[in-house]
Amino acid sequence: MPATFVVVPLWQGSVSSRAMSHADGAAAIRGDLPAAATLVVDVPVEAGESLGTGVHRYSTLRRVREATELVLDQVPDWALTIGGDCGASLAAVGHAARRGEGPLAVLWLDAHPDLNTPDSSPSGGFGGMALRAIAGEGADGLVLGEAERVAPERIVLGGARAFDDEERRYVDEHGVSTLTVEDLSDPTVVVAALEATGASRVFVHVDLDVLDPSALSGLSYPLPFGIDPPALVAVLREVVARFPLAGATIAGFAPGSPLAAEDDLPTILRLVAALTSAERAA
């Protein structure tokens, strides 16, 4: 079945100076999606309170997670979630884990590992904790439960170029598979890493900052030496051709202006097309 697009204009997981632009980015992408196949999560305007959790804007993040789960329950098959910041993937991965059969792997394509906890995070931003929460560790209410969480050995982290000490420790101690930007230039390497997890289906998370900043201006955390768009498209097409896609997220679009968004959208829509390419070939 074709994807349902679930737009989550979440910005509260980001601590960037451009955090609120993530909502604008989600809205810009939404404008080019088929309306009949698109659902939108109502994200509150207010920032929210940390409530002693160590997670900035925790109260709103928890509300958005619950609202996203309700919207995802309306999806007949699989969802392509459009963030917003990376926190949008928490509910999306949980939905994918609940809805399918067989072990699930997560391919996390991001300039940052997002493997901090509330105790280790230097910023308190949930976006930098999202993958750790998917693996089952984090603040109460912002972590996947036992039946949904993805074990570290079924995570493949691609394109990360900025590790905090705790993130590096977690990767080393838990055997998280990591792929460099150079590794991503060969899609067969990515497929082999996913096959090594033993998973029968895959969730793909794309934070747009995995791309080189020269390719996209609307990044809240740009880091040099990222992958170029054609190479990323090739990776996504190869992955969805090899594995059943349980779900996907595109996150991290924070355009500086409506005009800048227009310039970036063709690149983003090529990624959308790559993630949905298997359904067109079926």
GILIN-V772154 format. One record per pair of residues at least 4 apart in sequence whose C-alpha atoms are under 8 Angstrom apart, sorted by the first residue. I is the first residue (numbers start at 1). J is the second residue. Records with the same first field share a line. If there is no record, write none. Layout:
I = J / J
This chain:
1 = 77 / 78 / 279
2 = 77 / 78 / 276 / 279
3 = 37 / 77 / 78 / 79 / 80 / 276
4 = 37 / 38 / 39 / 75 / 76 / 77 / 78 / 79 / 80
5 = 33 / 37 / 38 / 39 / 79 / 80 / 81 / 82
6 = 38 / 39 / 40 / 41 / 71 / 72 / 79 / 80 / 81 / 82
7 = 26 / 27 / 30 / 38 / 39 / 40 / 41 / 81 / 82 / 83
8 = 26 / 40 / 41 / 42 / 43 / 68 / 81 / 82 / 83 / 84 / 88
9 = 22 / 23 / 24 / 25 / 26 / 27 / 41 / 42 / 43 / 82 / 83 / 84 / 85
10 = 22 / 23 / 43 / 64 / 83 / 84 / 85 / 87 / 88
11 = 19 / 20 / 21 / 22 / 23 / 84 / 85
12 = 19 / 20 / 47 / 48 / 56 / 57 / 60 / 61 / 85
13 = 56 / 57 / 61 / 85 / 86 / 87 / 125 / 126 / 127
14 = 19 / 85 / 125 / 126 / 127
15 = 19 / 123 / 124 / 125
16 = 220 / 221
17 = 220
18 = 22 / 220 / 254 / 256
19 = 220 / 254
20 = 24 / 254
21 = 25 / 253 / 254 / 255 / 256
22 = 26 / 83 / 84 / 85 / 252 / 253 / 254 / 255
23 = 27 / 83 / 84 / 254
24 = 28 / 254 / 255
25 = 29 / 83 / 84 / 252 / 253 / 254 / 255 / 261
26 = 30 / 82 / 83 / 84 / 253
27 = 31
28 = 32 / 258 / 261 / 265
29 = 33 / 82 / 265 / 268 / 269
30 = 38 / 82
33 = 37 / 38
34 = 38
39 = 71
40 = 71
41 = 64 / 67 / 68 / 71
42 = 64 / 67
43 = 64
44 = 60 / 64
46 = 60
47 = 57 / 60
48 = 56 / 57 / 58 / 59 / 60 / 61
49 = 56 / 57 / 58 / 59 / 60
50 = 54 / 55 / 56 / 57 / 58 / 59
51 = 58 / 59
53 = 58 / 118 / 139
54 = 118 / 119 / 124
55 = 118 / 124 / 125 / 126 / 139
56 = 124 / 125 / 126
57 = 61
58 = 62
59 = 63
60 = 64
61 = 65 / 142
62 = 66 / 141 / 142
63 = 67
64 = 68
65 = 69 / 88 / 90 / 91 / 142
66 = 70 / 91
67 = 71
68 = 72 / 91 / 92
69 = 73 / 91 / 92 / 95
70 = 74
71 = 75
72 = 79 / 92 / 95
73 = 95
75 = 79
78 = 96 / 245 / 246 / 247
79 = 92 / 246 / 247 / 248
80 = 247 / 248 / 249 / 250
81 = 88 / 89 / 92 / 247 / 248 / 249 / 250
82 = 88 / 249 / 250 / 251
83 = 88 / 249 / 250 / 251 / 252 / 253
84 = 88 / 251 / 252 / 253
85 = 127 / 251 / 252 / 253
86 = 127 / 128 / 130 / 207 / 251 / 252
87 = 126 / 127 / 130
88 = 92 / 249 / 251
89 = 93 / 130 / 205 / 249
90 = 94 / 130 / 131 / 133 / 134 / 142 / 143 / 144
91 = 95
92 = 96 / 247 / 248 / 249
93 = 97 / 134 / 148 / 203 / 247
94 = 98 / 134 / 144 / 148 / 149
95 = 99
96 = 100 / 203 / 246 / 247
97 = 104 / 147 / 148 / 149 / 246
98 = 147 / 148
100 = 246
102 = 199 / 200 / 201
103 = 198 / 199 / 200 / 201
104 = 150 / 154 / 199 / 200 / 201 / 202 / 203 / 246
105 = 150 / 154 / 155 / 156 / 194 / 197 / 199 / 200 / 201 / 202 / 203
106 = 150 / 154 / 155 / 156 / 202 / 203 / 204 / 205
107 = 155 / 156 / 157 / 158 / 194 / 202 / 203 / 204 / 205
108 = 113 / 155 / 156 / 157 / 158 / 204 / 205 / 206
109 = 157 / 158 / 159 / 160 / 204 / 205 / 206 / 207 / 210
110 = 157 / 158 / 159 / 160 / 205 / 206 / 207 / 208 / 209 / 210
111 = 159 / 160 / 161 / 162 / 207 / 209 / 210 / 211 / 223 / 226
112 = 128 / 159 / 160 / 161 / 162 / 163
113 = 128 / 131 / 157 / 160 / 162 / 163 / 167
114 = 127 / 128 / 129 / 130 / 131 / 132 / 167
115 = 128 / 129 / 130 / 131 / 132 / 133 / 166 / 167 / 170
116 = 120 / 121 / 128 / 129 / 132 / 164 / 166 / 167
117 = 121 / 129 / 132 / 133 / 137 / 138 / 139
118 = 124 / 129 / 138 / 139
120 = 166
121 = 125 / 128 / 129
124 = 128
125 = 129
126 = 130
129 = 133 / 138
130 = 134
131 = 135
132 = 136 / 137 / 138
133 = 137 / 138 / 139 / 142 / 143 / 144
134 = 143 / 144 / 149 / 150
135 = 143 / 144 / 149 / 150 / 151 / 152
136 = 143 / 144 / 145 / 146 / 149 / 150 / 151
137 = 143 / 144
138 = 142 / 143
139 = 143
144 = 148 / 149
145 = 149
150 = 154 / 155
151 = 155
152 = 174 / 175 / 176
153 = 174 / 175 / 176 / 177 / 197
154 = 176 / 194 / 197 / 198 / 199
155 = 176 / 177 / 197
156 = 176 / 177 / 178 / 179 / 193 / 194
157 = 176 / 177 / 178 / 179
158 = 178 / 179 / 180 / 181 / 184
159 = 179 / 180 / 181 / 184 / 210 / 226 / 227
160 = 179 / 180 / 181 / 210
161 = 180 / 223
163 = 167 / 168
164 = 168
165 = 169
166 = 170
167 = 171
168 = 172
169 = 173
170 = 174 / 176
171 = 175 / 176 / 177
172 = 176
177 = 193
179 = 183 / 184 / 190
180 = 184
181 = 185 / 225 / 226 / 227
182 = 186 / 227
183 = 187 / 189 / 190
184 = 189 / 190 / 227 / 231 / 232 / 235
185 = 227 / 231 / 232 / 235
186 = 190 / 235
187 = 191 / 234 / 235 / 238 / 239
188 = 192 / 238
189 = 193
190 = 194 / 235 / 239
191 = 195 / 238 / 239 / 242
192 = 196
193 = 197
194 = 198 / 199
195 = 199
200 = 243 / 244
201 = 243 / 244 / 245 / 246
202 = 243 / 244 / 245 / 246 / 247
203 = 245 / 246 / 247 / 248
204 = 245 / 247 / 248 / 249
205 = 248 / 249 / 250 / 251
206 = 210 / 248 / 249 / 250 / 251
207 = 249 / 250 / 251 / 252
208 = 219 / 250 / 251 / 252 / 253
209 = 213 / 219 / 220 / 221 / 222 / 223 / 226 / 252
210 = 226 / 227
211 = 215 / 216 / 226 / 227 / 228 / 229 / 232
212 = 216 / 222 / 223 / 224 / 225 / 226 / 227 / 228
213 = 217 / 219 / 222 / 223 / 224 / 225 / 226
215 = 228 / 229
216 = 264 / 267
217 = 255 / 256 / 260 / 264
218 = 253 / 254 / 255 / 256 / 260 / 261 / 264
219 = 252 / 253 / 254 / 255
220 = 252 / 253 / 254
227 = 231 / 232
228 = 232
229 = 233 / 267
230 = 234
231 = 235
232 = 236 / 271
233 = 237 / 270 / 271 / 274
234 = 238 / 274
235 = 239
236 = 240 / 271 / 274 / 275
237 = 241 / 274 / 275 / 277 / 278
238 = 242
239 = 243
240 = 244 / 245 / 275 / 276 / 277 / 278
241 = 277 / 278
248 = 275
255 = 260 / 261
256 = 260 / 261
257 = 261
258 = 262
259 = 263
260 = 264
261 = 265
262 = 266
264 = 268
265 = 269
266 = 270
267 = 271
268 = 272
269 = 273
270 = 274
271 = 275
272 = 276
273 = 277
276 = 280
277 = 281
278 = 282
